[in-house]
Amino acid sequence: MDLRDEDFDNVNPGEQRFLIEEGSWPAQYVGHEAKRYGWCEKLILRWKVFTSLDRSRSVVLSRYYNMDRDNGGRFMFGPLHDYRKDWVAANGGRHPLERSRLSISIWKERLYLVEVVTVRHDSKGRPLSPSFYWSKVGRVIRPREEGERLERLPVQPLNSSE
């Protein structure tokens, strides 16, 4: 195949990635998708992370979960799976009444505090140049309380256990 300069004038740039300060940020669930990579399947939750106290500015960051399925095609989210841990955090620290039910609807219509982390290595573990660093959601910390006020962003935890 013959390549010309014009072939590189309108490339697909891929998903836009943002870099924000690491820490705890208020966020709202905006959607999810399942995506197959060569070696695995991932569940991706999209979060609108608010970067201003009045929620007028935000970026959309992703939270990635590895997914395995059993022989019946059911998701396998065992006791220490990150999706289960985030689900329990979103449920105020309470486990589901039925261990086999971790409904995705728990994320809807609430605000959460999420931990934003910086990706500094590529998928093969090689260090990235700082100009390629990007942010993702590392975990869900807890739901935001009704009327909870924030003094600054990212949120400074009251103690180191949060």
matplotlib code that plots the C-alpha trace (Angstrom):
import matplotlib.pyplot as plt

x = [0.0, 1.3, 1.3, 1.1, 1.4, -2.4, -3.0, -1.7, -3.7, -6.9, -5.9, -8.1, -6.5, -8.1, -9.7, -8.8, -6.9, -6.6, -4.1, -5.3, -3.8, -3.9, -6.2, -9.9, -12.3, -16.1, -17.5, -20.7, -21.2, -21.9, -21.9, -20.1, -19.0, -17.4, -14.4, -12.4, -8.7, -6.5, -6.0, -8.9, -12.2, -12.6, -15.6, -15.0, -17.0, -16.9, -16.9, -17.4, -14.8, -15.6, -12.6, -14.3, -16.2, -19.3, -19.2, -19.0, -15.8, -15.2, -13.3, -14.4, -12.1, -12.4, -12.2, -11.1, -12.0, -10.7, -13.6, -13.6, -16.6, -17.5, -18.6, -22.2, -21.0, -21.6, -19.2, -16.9, -16.6, -15.2, -14.7, -11.5, -12.4, -12.1, -15.6, -17.0, -14.9, -16.0, -19.6, -19.5, -17.9, -20.7, -23.2, -21.9, -19.6, -22.4, -22.2, -25.1, -27.9, -27.4, -23.7, -24.6, -26.2, -24.0, -26.3, -24.7, -27.6, -26.0, -23.8, -26.7, -28.1, -25.5, -22.3, -19.2, -15.8, -13.3, -9.5, -7.8, -4.4, -1.8, -0.8, 3.0, 3.6, 2.3, 0.5, 3.8, 5.1, 7.5, 7.8, 6.1, 7.6, 5.9, 4.3, 2.3, 1.0, -2.7, -5.3, -7.8, -10.1, -8.2, -11.1, -14.4, -14.0, -17.6, -20.9, -21.0, -23.2, -26.3, -25.3, -21.6, -19.5, -16.0, -13.4, -10.9, -10.2, -8.8, -10.3, -8.0, -9.0, -9.6, -7.3, -5.1, -7.5, -9.9]
y = [0.0, 3.4, 6.0, 9.7, 12.8, 13.3, 10.0, 11.5, 14.8, 13.3, 10.5, 9.1, 10.6, 8.1, 8.8, 12.1, 11.8, 14.4, 14.9, 16.3, 16.4, 13.1, 12.9, 12.6, 14.4, 14.6, 12.7, 11.5, 8.3, 9.0, 5.5, 2.2, -0.1, -3.5, -3.6, -6.6, -6.2, -8.9, -10.9, -9.9, -8.1, -4.9, -3.1, 0.6, 3.0, 6.7, 9.3, 13.1, 14.4, 17.9, 20.1, 23.2, 23.5, 24.9, 21.9, 24.2, 22.5, 18.8, 16.1, 12.6, 9.9, 6.1, 3.4, 0.0, -3.4, -6.8, -9.1, -12.9, -15.0, -18.4, -21.3, -19.9, -16.5, -14.8, -12.1, -13.4, -10.6, -12.4, -11.1, -9.1, -8.0, -4.2, -3.9, -5.6, -3.4, -0.2, -1.4, -2.0, 1.5, 3.0, 1.2, 2.9, 0.1, -2.5, -5.7, -6.7, -8.7, -11.2, -11.9, -12.6, -9.1, -6.1, -4.0, -1.3, 1.0, 1.7, 4.3, 6.3, 9.6, 10.1, 12.0, 10.1, 10.8, 9.0, 8.6, 9.9, 8.4, 9.2, 6.6, 6.7, 3.4, 1.9, -1.4, -3.3, -1.7, 0.7, 4.2, 6.9, 10.3, 12.9, 14.5, 11.3, 10.9, 10.8, 10.4, 7.7, 6.8, 4.4, 3.6, 4.7, 6.0, 6.6, 8.3, 12.1, 13.0, 15.2, 18.8, 17.9, 21.0, 20.8, 23.4, 22.8, 20.4, 17.8, 17.0, 16.7, 13.7, 14.2, 11.3, 9.0, 6.1, 7.7]
z = [0.0, -1.0, 1.8, 1.2, 3.4, 3.1, 4.8, 8.0, 7.8, 9.4, 11.8, 14.5, 17.7, 20.0, 23.3, 24.9, 28.2, 30.9, 33.7, 37.0, 40.4, 42.3, 45.3, 46.3, 44.0, 43.8, 40.9, 39.2, 37.2, 33.5, 31.9, 31.3, 28.6, 28.2, 26.0, 24.7, 24.6, 23.0, 26.2, 28.4, 28.7, 30.8, 32.3, 32.1, 34.2, 33.1, 35.8, 35.5, 37.9, 39.1, 39.1, 40.5, 43.8, 42.0, 39.6, 36.6, 35.3, 35.0, 33.1, 32.2, 33.6, 33.5, 36.1, 34.6, 36.0, 34.7, 33.9, 33.9, 33.1, 34.4, 32.1, 32.2, 31.0, 34.4, 35.6, 38.3, 40.9, 43.9, 47.5, 46.7, 43.1, 42.6, 41.3, 44.4, 46.7, 44.9, 44.9, 48.7, 49.1, 47.0, 49.2, 52.4, 53.3, 53.3, 51.4, 49.1, 50.7, 47.9, 47.1, 43.5, 42.9, 42.2, 40.2, 38.0, 38.9, 42.3, 40.6, 39.2, 40.6, 43.4, 43.9, 45.1, 46.3, 44.1, 44.2, 41.1, 40.3, 37.6, 35.0, 34.7, 32.9, 29.7, 29.5, 29.3, 32.5, 30.7, 32.1, 30.2, 29.5, 31.8, 28.8, 28.3, 31.9, 32.3, 35.1, 35.8, 38.7, 41.0, 43.3, 44.7, 48.2, 49.4, 48.5, 49.2, 52.1, 51.6, 52.0, 52.4, 51.8, 50.3, 51.2, 48.3, 45.5, 45.6, 48.9, 51.9, 54.0, 57.7, 58.5, 56.7, 56.8, 54.3]

ax = plt.figure().add_subplot(projection="3d")
ax.plot(x, y, z, "-o")
ax.set_aspect("equal")
plt.show()
